[in-house]
């Protein structure tokens, strides 16, 4: 299986759940999956992560191969997503900017989207809701961890 990680799939574990210095074995599994090409992310995810100067910023900078540049195919998928959900992305507030790119990447390469988001609706879109509308599989992060077989 291959996965398109949302920004939250990096930030939430690092900052709130599994800090790199406390549970390095978990981050080694993530790194192994990245090196195997099983985890990828949009360049837009990278842009969101590096806004904060912390250990995660340095970690992703050392793994630039993880991030896929936006090409014309992805851009077309992003346009389709934004046209269907025009109020989802708030560019002025820098809210949800990477989300359509995460899904576009999954559409393009047949990936499973991984995030911490739940629910959503047409009036209040979220990654799982939009994935469903575009027939893209979505996994909560905890389900992704179960699939890796990692145990503390």
VMD Tcl script that builds the backbone (N, CA, C; Angstrom):
set m [mol new atoms 456]
animate dup $m
set s [atomselect $m all]
$s set {name element resname resid chain x y z} {
  {N N UNK 1 A 0.835 -1.179 0.000}
  {CA C UNK 1 A 0.000 0.000 0.000}
  {C C UNK 1 A 0.880 1.243 0.000}
  {N N UNK 2 A 0.325 2.293 -0.624}
  {CA C UNK 2 A 1.028 3.576 -0.656}
  {C C UNK 2 A 0.094 4.649 -0.118}
  {N N UNK 3 A 0.682 5.641 0.524}
  {CA C UNK 3 A -0.089 6.634 1.259}
  {C C UNK 3 A 0.304 8.058 0.883}
  {N N UNK 4 A -0.716 8.931 0.862}
  {CA C UNK 4 A -0.520 10.369 0.723}
  {C C UNK 4 A -0.798 10.975 2.099}
  {N N UNK 5 A 0.256 11.464 2.748}
  {CA C UNK 5 A 0.123 12.004 4.096}
  {C C UNK 5 A -0.313 13.461 4.065}
  {N N UNK 6 A -1.283 13.762 4.895}
  {CA C UNK 6 A -1.691 15.139 5.159}
  {C C UNK 6 A -0.680 15.757 6.128}
  {N N UNK 7 A -0.672 17.064 6.200}
  {CA C UNK 7 A 0.214 17.769 7.132}
  {C C UNK 7 A 0.008 17.263 8.555}
  {N N UNK 8 A -1.246 17.032 8.935}
  {CA C UNK 8 A -1.537 16.567 10.297}
  {C C UNK 8 A -0.894 15.220 10.601}
  {N N UNK 9 A -0.664 14.402 9.582}
  {CA C UNK 9 A -0.061 13.084 9.793}
  {C C UNK 9 A 1.398 13.185 10.225}
  {N N UNK 10 A 1.993 14.329 10.044}
  {CA C UNK 10 A 3.349 14.580 10.537}
  {C C UNK 10 A 3.316 15.413 11.824}
  {N N UNK 11 A 2.557 16.488 11.791}
  {CA C UNK 11 A 2.587 17.451 12.893}
  {C C UNK 11 A 1.976 16.901 14.175}
  {N N UNK 12 A 0.808 16.299 14.098}
  {CA C UNK 12 A 0.134 15.828 15.320}
  {C C UNK 12 A 0.961 14.779 16.051}
  {N N UNK 13 A 1.457 13.733 15.376}
  {CA C UNK 13 A 2.271 12.770 16.125}
  {C C UNK 13 A 3.527 13.404 16.720}
  {N N UNK 14 A 4.200 14.223 15.929}
  {CA C UNK 14 A 5.453 14.817 16.408}
  {C C UNK 14 A 5.227 15.730 17.610}
  {N N UNK 15 A 4.231 16.568 17.540}
  {CA C UNK 15 A 4.042 17.572 18.587}
  {C C UNK 15 A 3.180 17.103 19.746}
  {N N UNK 16 A 2.289 16.125 19.525}
  {CA C UNK 16 A 1.304 15.794 20.552}
  {C C UNK 16 A 1.265 14.329 20.966}
  {N N UNK 17 A 1.881 13.463 20.204}
  {CA C UNK 17 A 1.581 12.062 20.392}
  {C C UNK 17 A 2.830 11.209 20.565}
  {N N UNK 18 A 3.723 11.253 19.583}
  {CA C UNK 18 A 4.904 10.389 19.582}
  {C C UNK 18 A 6.137 11.226 19.235}
  {N N UNK 19 A 6.637 12.022 20.155}
  {CA C UNK 19 A 7.814 12.838 19.846}
  {C C UNK 19 A 8.992 11.967 19.399}
  {N N UNK 20 A 9.752 12.480 18.465}
  {CA C UNK 20 A 10.864 11.727 17.890}
  {C C UNK 20 A 11.887 11.290 18.923}
  {N N UNK 21 A 12.141 12.140 19.911}
  {CA C UNK 21 A 13.166 11.806 20.904}
  {C C UNK 21 A 12.681 10.784 21.922}
  {N N UNK 22 A 11.376 10.611 22.075}
  {CA C UNK 22 A 10.851 9.667 23.062}
  {C C UNK 22 A 10.585 8.279 22.481}
  {N N UNK 23 A 10.152 8.217 21.231}
  {CA C UNK 23 A 9.826 6.931 20.615}
  {C C UNK 23 A 10.451 6.875 19.221}
  {N N UNK 24 A 11.769 6.793 19.167}
  {CA C UNK 24 A 12.428 6.791 17.856}
  {C C UNK 24 A 12.074 5.576 16.999}
  {N N UNK 25 A 11.683 4.456 17.622}
  {CA C UNK 25 A 11.357 3.266 16.833}
  {C C UNK 25 A 10.153 3.508 15.924}
  {N N UNK 26 A 9.196 4.288 16.391}
  {CA C UNK 26 A 8.046 4.607 15.548}
  {C C UNK 26 A 8.483 5.437 14.350}
  {N N UNK 27 A 9.300 6.447 14.604}
  {CA C UNK 27 A 9.749 7.324 13.521}
  {C C UNK 27 A 10.671 6.594 12.556}
  {N N UNK 28 A 11.358 5.546 13.031}
  {CA C UNK 28 A 12.170 4.734 12.130}
  {C C UNK 28 A 11.278 3.970 11.153}
  {N N UNK 29 A 10.136 3.492 11.631}
  {CA C UNK 29 A 9.189 2.812 10.733}
  {C C UNK 29 A 8.675 3.789 9.683}
  {N N UNK 30 A 8.326 5.000 10.110}
  {CA C UNK 30 A 7.868 6.018 9.153}
  {C C UNK 30 A 8.973 6.295 8.139}
  {N N UNK 31 A 10.196 6.445 8.624}
  {CA C UNK 31 A 11.318 6.705 7.726}
  {C C UNK 31 A 11.535 5.546 6.752}
  {N N UNK 32 A 11.436 4.314 7.234}
  {CA C UNK 32 A 11.589 3.148 6.354}
  {C C UNK 32 A 10.515 3.145 5.264}
  {N N UNK 33 A 9.292 3.491 5.628}
  {CA C UNK 33 A 8.201 3.549 4.643}
  {C C UNK 33 A 8.435 4.677 3.631}
  {N N UNK 34 A 8.984 5.778 4.091}
  {CA C UNK 34 A 9.321 6.881 3.182}
  {C C UNK 34 A 10.397 6.420 2.203}
  {N N UNK 35 A 11.445 5.806 2.737}
  {CA C UNK 35 A 12.550 5.363 1.875}
  {C C UNK 35 A 12.086 4.308 0.868}
  {N N UNK 36 A 11.084 3.521 1.236}
  {CA C UNK 36 A 10.543 2.497 0.336}
  {C C UNK 36 A 9.553 3.088 -0.668}
  {N N UNK 37 A 9.226 4.374 -0.509}
  {CA C UNK 37 A 8.277 5.016 -1.411}
  {C C UNK 37 A 6.825 4.759 -1.062}
  {N N UNK 38 A 6.571 4.184 0.119}
  {CA C UNK 38 A 5.199 3.888 0.522}
  {C C UNK 38 A 4.480 5.110 1.088}
  {N N UNK 39 A 5.227 6.066 1.621}
  {CA C UNK 39 A 4.647 7.317 2.116}
  {C C UNK 39 A 5.193 8.443 1.256}
  {N N UNK 40 A 4.276 9.242 0.716}
  {CA C UNK 40 A 4.631 10.444 -0.018}
  {C C UNK 40 A 3.724 11.575 0.463}
  {N N UNK 41 A 4.084 12.778 0.082}
  {CA C UNK 41 A 3.276 13.942 0.448}
  {C C UNK 41 A 3.461 15.012 -0.616}
  {N N UNK 42 A 2.496 15.869 -0.686}
  {CA C UNK 42 A 2.558 16.990 -1.618}
  {C C UNK 42 A 3.580 18.024 -1.150}
  {N N UNK 43 A 4.149 18.702 -2.099}
  {CA C UNK 43 A 5.047 19.817 -1.796}
  {C C UNK 43 A 4.332 20.845 -0.913}
  {N N UNK 44 A 3.022 20.961 -1.044}
  {CA C UNK 44 A 2.260 21.906 -0.219}
  {C C UNK 44 A 2.281 21.500 1.253}
  {N N UNK 45 A 2.349 20.218 1.541}
  {CA C UNK 45 A 2.482 19.739 2.917}
  {C C UNK 45 A 3.831 20.200 3.481}
  {N N UNK 46 A 4.867 20.074 2.687}
  {CA C UNK 46 A 6.187 20.540 3.101}
  {C C UNK 46 A 6.134 22.021 3.484}
  {N N UNK 47 A 5.490 22.816 2.653}
  {CA C UNK 47 A 5.406 24.261 2.919}
  {C C UNK 47 A 4.727 24.545 4.258}
  {N N UNK 48 A 3.710 23.753 4.594}
  {CA C UNK 48 A 3.037 23.960 5.876}
  {C C UNK 48 A 3.915 23.535 7.050}
  {N N UNK 49 A 4.617 22.426 6.909}
  {CA C UNK 49 A 5.433 21.916 8.013}
  {C C UNK 49 A 6.573 22.866 8.348}
  {N N UNK 50 A 7.256 23.392 7.346}
  {CA C UNK 50 A 8.463 24.194 7.608}
  {C C UNK 50 A 8.155 25.604 8.108}
  {N N UNK 51 A 6.896 25.930 8.300}
  {CA C UNK 51 A 6.554 27.238 8.859}
  {C C UNK 51 A 6.954 27.350 10.326}
  {N N UNK 52 A 7.101 26.207 11.002}
  {CA C UNK 52 A 7.500 26.206 12.411}
  {C C UNK 52 A 8.905 25.634 12.505}
  {N N UNK 53 A 9.774 26.360 13.201}
  {CA C UNK 53 A 11.160 25.936 13.339}
  {C C UNK 53 A 11.276 24.973 14.522}
  {N N UNK 54 A 11.199 23.678 14.230}
  {CA C UNK 54 A 11.312 22.664 15.264}
  {C C UNK 54 A 12.015 21.438 14.688}
  {N N UNK 55 A 12.068 20.365 15.467}
  {CA C UNK 55 A 12.755 19.146 15.024}
  {C C UNK 55 A 12.091 18.545 13.792}
  {N N UNK 56 A 10.777 18.682 13.680}
  {CA C UNK 56 A 10.079 18.136 12.516}
  {C C UNK 56 A 10.513 18.855 11.244}
  {N N UNK 57 A 10.689 20.156 11.327}
  {CA C UNK 57 A 11.157 20.913 10.161}
  {C C UNK 57 A 12.493 20.353 9.672}
  {N N UNK 58 A 13.410 20.136 10.571}
  {CA C UNK 58 A 14.715 19.594 10.190}
  {C C UNK 58 A 14.566 18.185 9.628}
  {N N UNK 59 A 13.712 17.385 10.254}
  {CA C UNK 59 A 13.501 16.001 9.832}
  {C C UNK 59 A 12.985 15.929 8.401}
  {N N UNK 60 A 11.982 16.768 8.064}
  {CA C UNK 60 A 11.448 16.726 6.692}
  {C C UNK 60 A 12.441 17.307 5.690}
  {N N UNK 61 A 13.226 18.286 6.112}
  {CA C UNK 61 A 14.247 18.833 5.205}
  {C C UNK 61 A 15.253 17.758 4.808}
  {N N UNK 62 A 15.494 16.815 5.701}
  {CA C UNK 62 A 16.415 15.714 5.418}
  {C C UNK 62 A 15.760 14.613 4.581}
  {N N UNK 63 A 14.473 14.751 4.306}
  {CA C UNK 63 A 13.721 13.748 3.554}
  {C C UNK 63 A 12.949 14.390 2.399}
  {N N UNK 64 A 13.613 15.244 1.665}
  {CA C UNK 64 A 12.958 15.977 0.568}
  {C C UNK 64 A 12.387 15.041 -0.490}
  {N N UNK 65 A 12.960 13.829 -0.613}
  {CA C UNK 65 A 12.446 12.864 -1.595}
  {C C UNK 65 A 11.021 12.428 -1.290}
  {N N UNK 66 A 10.569 12.671 -0.093}
  {CA C UNK 66 A 9.213 12.351 0.333}
  {C C UNK 66 A 8.175 13.227 -0.368}
  {N N UNK 67 A 8.550 14.444 -0.703}
  {CA C UNK 67 A 7.595 15.435 -1.200}
  {C C UNK 67 A 7.592 15.485 -2.720}
  {N N UNK 68 A 6.395 15.413 -3.277}
  {CA C UNK 68 A 6.219 15.378 -4.728}
  {C C UNK 68 A 5.753 16.749 -5.217}
  {N N UNK 69 A 6.464 17.258 -6.206}
  {CA C UNK 69 A 6.098 18.548 -6.795}
  {C C UNK 69 A 4.729 18.469 -7.453}
  {N N UNK 70 A 4.042 19.577 -7.445}
  {CA C UNK 70 A 2.741 19.672 -8.092}
  {C C UNK 70 A 2.961 19.775 -9.596}
  {N N UNK 71 A 2.316 18.894 -10.338}
  {CA C UNK 71 A 2.412 18.944 -11.799}
  {C C UNK 71 A 1.045 19.309 -12.382}
  {N N UNK 72 A 0.945 19.323 -13.692}
  {CA C UNK 72 A -0.299 19.736 -14.348}
  {C C UNK 72 A -1.462 18.809 -14.026}
  {N N UNK 73 A -1.192 17.515 -13.921}
  {CA C UNK 73 A -2.260 16.559 -13.612}
  {C C UNK 73 A -2.816 16.833 -12.221}
  {N N UNK 74 A -1.932 16.983 -11.239}
  {CA C UNK 74 A -2.387 17.291 -9.881}
  {C C UNK 74 A -3.133 18.615 -9.844}
  {N N UNK 75 A -2.602 19.601 -10.551}
  {CA C UNK 75 A -3.240 20.918 -10.559}
  {C C UNK 75 A -4.670 20.824 -11.088}
  {N N UNK 76 A -4.890 19.982 -12.083}
  {CA C UNK 76 A -6.247 19.803 -12.610}
  {C C UNK 76 A -7.150 19.159 -11.561}
  {N N UNK 77 A -6.615 18.175 -10.837}
  {CA C UNK 77 A -7.408 17.553 -9.771}
  {C C UNK 77 A -7.710 18.567 -8.665}
  {N N UNK 78 A -6.736 19.406 -8.338}
  {CA C UNK 78 A -6.956 20.444 -7.326}
  {C C UNK 78 A -8.068 21.378 -7.788}
  {N N UNK 79 A -8.028 21.774 -9.047}
  {CA C UNK 79 A -9.094 22.639 -9.584}
  {C C UNK 79 A -10.456 21.978 -9.449}
  {N N UNK 80 A -10.533 20.694 -9.769}
  {CA C UNK 80 A -11.807 19.971 -9.650}
  {C C UNK 80 A -12.295 19.967 -8.204}
  {N N UNK 81 A -11.382 19.729 -7.277}
  {CA C UNK 81 A -11.733 19.696 -5.856}
  {C C UNK 81 A -12.196 21.069 -5.376}
  {N N UNK 82 A -11.430 22.095 -5.707}
  {CA C UNK 82 A -11.767 23.446 -5.263}
  {C C UNK 82 A -13.068 23.932 -5.913}
  {N N UNK 83 A -13.307 23.541 -7.158}
  {CA C UNK 83 A -14.565 23.915 -7.809}
  {C C UNK 83 A -15.760 23.269 -7.125}
  {N N UNK 84 A -15.578 22.033 -6.654}
  {CA C UNK 84 A -16.670 21.344 -5.962}
  {C C UNK 84 A -16.871 21.894 -4.550}
  {N N UNK 85 A -15.785 22.323 -3.912}
  {CA C UNK 85 A -15.819 22.831 -2.534}
  {C C UNK 85 A -15.120 24.187 -2.468}
  {N N UNK 86 A -15.718 25.224 -3.046}
  {CA C UNK 86 A -15.041 26.523 -3.176}
  {C C UNK 86 A -14.732 27.224 -1.860}
  {N N UNK 87 A -15.428 26.898 -0.791}
  {CA C UNK 87 A -15.194 27.573 0.486}
  {C C UNK 87 A -14.299 26.776 1.429}
  {N N UNK 88 A -13.776 25.661 0.952}
  {CA C UNK 88 A -12.987 24.794 1.824}
  {C C UNK 88 A -11.636 25.410 2.169}
  {N N UNK 89 A -10.935 25.908 1.182}
  {CA C UNK 89 A -9.600 26.457 1.394}
  {C C UNK 89 A -9.710 27.951 1.656}
  {N N UNK 90 A -9.060 28.380 2.730}
  {CA C UNK 90 A -9.022 29.799 3.071}
  {C C UNK 90 A -7.577 30.261 2.913}
  {N N UNK 91 A -7.262 30.749 1.709}
  {CA C UNK 91 A -5.889 31.143 1.416}
  {C C UNK 91 A -5.430 32.313 2.280}
  {N N UNK 92 A -6.328 33.217 2.614}
  {CA C UNK 92 A -5.952 34.376 3.429}
  {C C UNK 92 A -5.513 33.952 4.827}
  {N N UNK 93 A -6.209 32.972 5.388}
  {CA C UNK 93 A -5.887 32.502 6.737}
  {C C UNK 93 A -4.886 31.358 6.719}
  {N N UNK 94 A -4.472 30.927 5.518}
  {CA C UNK 94 A -3.569 29.783 5.374}
  {C C UNK 94 A -4.165 28.524 6.011}
  {N N UNK 95 A -5.492 28.356 5.879}
  {CA C UNK 95 A -6.185 27.209 6.462}
  {C C UNK 95 A -6.559 26.230 5.359}
  {N N UNK 96 A -6.199 24.965 5.547}
  {CA C UNK 96 A -6.522 23.872 4.626}
  {C C UNK 96 A -5.886 24.036 3.247}
  {N N UNK 97 A -4.850 24.809 3.141}
  {CA C UNK 97 A -4.251 25.076 1.832}
  {C C UNK 97 A -3.722 23.796 1.190}
  {N N UNK 98 A -3.095 22.935 1.950}
  {CA C UNK 98 A -2.515 21.712 1.379}
  {C C UNK 98 A -3.542 20.617 1.149}
  {N N UNK 99 A -4.683 20.670 1.809}
  {CA C UNK 99 A -5.647 19.564 1.766}
  {C C UNK 99 A -6.047 19.137 0.359}
  {N N UNK 100 A -6.415 20.049 -0.537}
  {CA C UNK 100 A -6.763 19.599 -1.892}
  {C C UNK 100 A -5.596 18.944 -2.620}
  {N N UNK 101 A -4.384 19.374 -2.312}
  {CA C UNK 101 A -3.198 18.800 -2.941}
  {C C UNK 101 A -2.938 17.380 -2.435}
  {N N UNK 102 A -3.210 17.148 -1.161}
  {CA C UNK 102 A -3.073 15.813 -0.579}
  {C C UNK 102 A -3.994 14.838 -1.311}
  {N N UNK 103 A -5.220 15.266 -1.544}
  {CA C UNK 103 A -6.200 14.416 -2.219}
  {C C UNK 103 A -5.874 14.297 -3.704}
  {N N UNK 104 A -5.462 15.383 -4.326}
  {CA C UNK 104 A -5.097 15.346 -5.751}
  {C C UNK 104 A -3.956 14.362 -5.989}
  {N N UNK 105 A -2.986 14.349 -5.101}
  {CA C UNK 105 A -1.871 13.412 -5.210}
  {C C UNK 105 A -2.381 11.974 -5.120}
  {N N UNK 106 A -3.305 11.744 -4.204}
  {CA C UNK 106 A -3.884 10.406 -4.048}
  {C C UNK 106 A -4.665 9.991 -5.288}
  {N N UNK 107 A -5.415 10.919 -5.864}
  {CA C UNK 107 A -6.161 10.616 -7.087}
  {C C UNK 107 A -5.194 10.242 -8.205}
  {N N UNK 108 A -4.168 11.046 -8.361}
  {CA C UNK 108 A -3.228 10.840 -9.465}
  {C C UNK 108 A -2.515 9.491 -9.390}
  {N N UNK 109 A -2.106 9.093 -8.196}
  {CA C UNK 109 A -1.284 7.894 -8.056}
  {C C UNK 109 A -2.001 6.713 -7.386}
  {N N UNK 110 A -3.299 6.843 -7.126}
  {CA C UNK 110 A -4.042 5.748 -6.505}
  {C C UNK 110 A -3.600 5.467 -5.078}
  {N N UNK 111 A -3.375 6.521 -4.299}
  {CA C UNK 111 A -2.877 6.409 -2.935}
  {C C UNK 111 A -4.016 6.458 -1.924}
  {N N UNK 112 A -3.726 6.032 -0.721}
  {CA C UNK 112 A -4.634 6.150 0.410}
  {C C UNK 112 A -4.242 7.400 1.191}
  {N N UNK 113 A -5.198 8.271 1.463}
  {CA C UNK 113 A -4.919 9.495 2.227}
  {C C UNK 113 A -4.934 9.163 3.717}
  {N N UNK 114 A -3.941 9.689 4.435}
  {CA C UNK 114 A -3.837 9.496 5.876}
  {C C UNK 114 A -3.875 10.865 6.550}
  {N N UNK 115 A -4.794 11.004 7.524}
  {CA C UNK 115 A -4.898 12.256 8.275}
  {C C UNK 115 A -5.499 11.968 9.646}
  {N N UNK 116 A -5.612 12.995 10.445}
  {CA C UNK 116 A -6.271 12.912 11.739}
  {C C UNK 116 A -7.711 13.413 11.671}
  {N N UNK 117 A -8.167 13.802 10.501}
  {CA C UNK 117 A -9.495 14.397 10.367}
  {C C UNK 117 A -10.595 13.346 10.338}
  {N N UNK 118 A -11.776 13.779 10.800}
  {CA C UNK 118 A -12.977 12.939 10.792}
  {C C UNK 118 A -14.136 13.756 10.235}
  {N N UNK 119 A -15.178 13.046 9.843}
  {CA C UNK 119 A -16.442 13.684 9.497}
  {C C UNK 119 A -16.376 14.598 8.298}
  {N N UNK 120 A -17.131 15.685 8.409}
  {CA C UNK 120 A -17.240 16.656 7.332}
  {C C UNK 120 A -18.600 16.578 6.656}
  {N N UNK 121 A -18.873 17.578 5.855}
  {CA C UNK 121 A -20.136 17.652 5.114}
  {C C UNK 121 A -19.923 18.552 3.906}
  {N N UNK 122 A -20.925 18.651 3.080}
  {CA C UNK 122 A -20.819 19.521 1.904}
  {C C UNK 122 A -20.588 20.969 2.334}
  {N N UNK 123 A -21.250 21.400 3.407}
  {CA C UNK 123 A -21.102 22.780 3.879}
  {C C UNK 123 A -19.855 22.994 4.729}
  {N N UNK 124 A -19.354 21.918 5.322}
  {CA C UNK 124 A -18.142 22.007 6.145}
  {C C UNK 124 A -17.225 20.849 5.758}
  {N N UNK 125 A -16.572 20.971 4.591}
  {CA C UNK 125 A -15.755 19.863 4.091}
  {C C UNK 125 A -14.560 19.557 4.990}
  {N N UNK 126 A -14.174 18.310 4.969}
  {CA C UNK 126 A -12.969 17.837 5.639}
  {C C UNK 126 A -12.310 16.842 4.694}
  {N N UNK 127 A -11.095 16.465 4.990}
  {CA C UNK 127 A -10.397 15.526 4.122}
  {C C UNK 127 A -11.185 14.229 3.932}
  {N N UNK 128 A -11.690 13.584 4.994}
  {CA C UNK 128 A -12.425 12.331 4.757}
  {C C UNK 128 A -13.661 12.517 3.881}
  {N N UNK 129 A -14.382 13.612 4.087}
  {CA C UNK 129 A -15.581 13.852 3.302}
  {C C UNK 129 A -15.235 14.066 1.831}
  {N N UNK 130 A -14.231 14.884 1.567}
  {CA C UNK 130 A -13.850 15.164 0.180}
  {C C UNK 130 A -13.273 13.905 -0.466}
  {N N UNK 131 A -12.488 13.141 0.280}
  {CA C UNK 131 A -11.986 11.867 -0.260}
  {C C UNK 131 A -13.148 10.991 -0.708}
  {N N UNK 132 A -14.153 10.888 0.118}
  {CA C UNK 132 A -15.315 10.069 -0.217}
  {C C UNK 132 A -15.992 10.571 -1.490}
  {N N UNK 133 A -16.100 11.871 -1.625}
  {CA C UNK 133 A -16.741 12.445 -2.814}
  {C C UNK 133 A -15.951 12.141 -4.093}
  {N N UNK 134 A -14.643 11.942 -3.965}
  {CA C UNK 134 A -13.792 11.657 -5.122}
  {C C UNK 134 A -13.345 10.188 -5.173}
  {N N UNK 135 A -14.022 9.337 -4.384}
  {CA C UNK 135 A -13.729 7.892 -4.358}
  {C C UNK 135 A -12.268 7.583 -4.041}
  {N N UNK 136 A -11.745 8.302 -3.059}
  {CA C UNK 136 A -10.373 8.095 -2.592}
  {C C UNK 136 A -10.457 7.514 -1.184}
  {N N UNK 137 A -9.708 6.455 -0.926}
  {CA C UNK 137 A -9.714 5.858 0.404}
  {C C UNK 137 A -9.005 6.783 1.390}
  {N N UNK 138 A -9.570 6.884 2.595}
  {CA C UNK 138 A -9.003 7.693 3.668}
  {C C UNK 138 A -8.834 6.818 4.897}
  {N N UNK 139 A -7.703 6.964 5.557}
  {CA C UNK 139 A -7.467 6.276 6.826}
  {C C UNK 139 A -7.180 7.290 7.916}
  {N N UNK 140 A -7.766 7.066 9.086}
  {CA C UNK 140 A -7.334 7.813 10.252}
  {C C UNK 140 A -5.925 7.359 10.590}
  {N N UNK 141 A -5.169 8.216 11.207}
  {CA C UNK 141 A -3.777 7.906 11.504}
  {C C UNK 141 A -3.655 6.640 12.342}
  {N N UNK 142 A -4.528 6.474 13.314}
  {CA C UNK 142 A -4.443 5.281 14.157}
  {C C UNK 142 A -4.641 4.002 13.337}
  {N N UNK 143 A -5.513 4.043 12.344}
  {CA C UNK 143 A -5.700 2.870 11.485}
  {C C UNK 143 A -4.464 2.629 10.626}
  {N N UNK 144 A -3.826 3.700 10.172}
  {CA C UNK 144 A -2.569 3.571 9.438}
  {C C UNK 144 A -1.515 2.890 10.318}
  {N N UNK 145 A -1.406 3.317 11.568}
  {CA C UNK 145 A -0.428 2.733 12.490}
  {C C UNK 145 A -0.719 1.247 12.678}
  {N N UNK 146 A -1.999 0.893 12.814}
  {CA C UNK 146 A -2.353 -0.526 12.926}
  {C C UNK 146 A -1.900 -1.303 11.693}
  {N N UNK 147 A -2.053 -0.707 10.512}
  {CA C UNK 147 A -1.647 -1.387 9.293}
  {C C UNK 147 A -0.141 -1.611 9.221}
  {N N UNK 148 A 0.638 -0.724 9.833}
  {CA C UNK 148 A 2.092 -0.886 9.821}
  {C C UNK 148 A 2.537 -2.020 10.721}
  {N N UNK 149 A 1.685 -2.395 11.695}
  {CA C UNK 149 A 2.035 -3.452 12.625}
  {C C UNK 149 A 2.910 -2.987 13.780}
  {N N UNK 150 A 3.145 -1.678 13.880}
  {CA C UNK 150 A 4.014 -1.142 14.932}
  {C C UNK 150 A 3.336 -1.278 16.293}
  {N N UNK 151 A 4.094 -1.682 17.277}
  {CA C UNK 151 A 3.616 -1.750 18.651}
  {C C UNK 151 A 4.713 -1.206 19.568}
  {N N UNK 152 A 4.296 -0.495 20.593}
  {CA C UNK 152 A 5.254 0.055 21.563}
  {C C UNK 152 A 5.722 -1.030 22.509}
}
mol reanalyze $m
mol bondsrecalc $m
mol representation Tube
mol addrep $m
